[in-house]
Amino acid sequence: MAVPVPTPEQRTAALAAARKTRKAQAEVIASLRSGGQTVPQLLSATTPDPVVAKIRVAQLLNAVPALSSAQVVALMDKAGIAASRRVAGLSERQRAALVDALS
């Protein structure tokens, strides 16, 4: 089966949606860096924000000023989280391990 080729309008709409998502993710990361939000606040939300759900866990943890890259890797290894995992793919146990470690 051939892959459908998007029309120019569909391509433009997809690019605009991607730009909007990247901007929203950058705002979340900036908020973490400035201390406006914390990782436990983001992870313990009952309804996950779709913007946060698509961010890689490593990127989210690297935005925390108190954590070095080595600490992020160690924390993710201890919680059993793969380097490519996104927030939406975390299990309840992994979320709880991160919240406990960062609280």
C-alpha positions as CSV (number, residue, x, y, z in Angstrom):
1,M,0.0,0.0,0.0
2,A,1.4,3.4,-1.0
3,V,1.9,6.1,1.5
4,P,-0.5,9.0,0.8
5,V,1.1,12.3,-0.3
6,P,-0.3,15.3,1.6
7,T,-1.6,18.3,-0.2
8,P,0.2,21.6,0.2
9,E,-2.6,22.8,2.6
10,Q,-2.3,19.6,4.7
11,R,1.5,20.0,4.8
12,T,1.2,23.6,5.9
13,A,-1.3,22.8,8.6
14,A,0.9,19.9,9.9
15,L,3.9,22.2,10.0
16,A,2.0,24.9,11.9
17,A,0.7,22.3,14.4
18,A,4.2,21.0,14.9
19,R,5.6,24.5,15.5
20,K,2.8,25.2,18.0
21,T,3.6,22.0,19.9
22,R,7.4,22.7,20.0
23,K,6.7,26.2,21.3
24,A,4.5,24.9,24.1
25,Q,7.1,22.2,25.0
26,A,9.8,24.9,25.1
27,E,7.6,26.9,27.5
28,V,7.2,23.9,29.8
29,I,11.0,23.4,29.8
30,A,11.7,27.1,30.4
31,S,9.2,27.0,33.3
32,L,11.1,24.0,34.9
33,R,14.4,25.8,34.5
34,S,13.1,29.0,36.1
35,G,11.5,27.1,39.0
36,G,7.9,28.0,38.1
37,Q,7.0,24.3,37.9
38,T,8.5,21.1,39.2
39,V,8.7,17.6,37.7
40,P,6.6,16.1,40.5
41,Q,3.9,18.7,39.7
42,L,3.9,17.7,36.0
43,L,4.0,13.9,36.7
44,S,1.4,13.8,39.4
45,A,-1.3,15.5,37.4
46,T,-4.4,13.3,37.2
47,T,-5.0,14.2,33.6
48,P,-1.7,14.4,31.8
49,D,-1.2,17.5,29.6
50,P,-0.8,16.4,26.0
51,V,2.1,18.8,25.6
52,V,4.0,17.3,28.6
53,A,3.1,13.8,27.5
54,K,5.1,14.1,24.3
55,I,8.3,15.4,26.0
56,R,11.1,12.9,26.5
57,V,11.8,12.1,30.2
58,A,15.5,12.8,29.8
59,Q,14.8,16.3,28.3
60,L,12.4,17.0,31.2
61,L,14.9,16.0,33.8
62,N,17.8,17.8,32.2
63,A,15.8,21.0,32.6
64,V,15.9,20.7,36.4
65,P,18.7,23.0,37.5
66,A,19.7,20.8,40.5
67,L,20.4,17.7,38.3
68,S,23.5,17.1,36.3
69,S,23.5,14.9,33.2
70,A,25.1,12.1,35.2
71,Q,22.4,12.3,37.9
72,V,19.7,12.2,35.2
73,V,21.1,9.1,33.7
74,A,21.5,7.5,37.2
75,L,18.0,8.4,38.2
76,M,16.5,7.0,35.0
77,D,18.5,3.8,35.3
78,K,17.4,3.4,38.9
79,A,13.7,3.9,37.9
80,G,14.1,1.5,34.9
81,I,13.3,4.2,32.3
82,A,14.8,3.9,28.8
83,A,16.6,7.0,27.4
84,S,14.1,7.3,24.6
85,R,11.0,7.1,26.8
86,R,8.4,9.9,26.7
87,V,6.4,11.0,29.7
88,A,3.2,9.4,28.3
89,G,5.0,6.0,28.2
90,L,5.9,6.0,31.9
91,S,4.3,3.3,34.1
92,E,2.8,4.3,37.5
93,R,5.8,2.7,39.2
94,Q,8.2,4.8,37.1
95,R,6.2,8.0,37.8
96,A,6.2,7.2,41.5
97,A,9.9,6.6,41.5
98,L,10.7,9.9,39.8
99,V,8.3,11.8,42.1
100,D,9.8,10.2,45.2
101,A,13.4,11.0,44.0
102,L,12.6,14.6,43.1
103,S,10.4,15.5,46.1
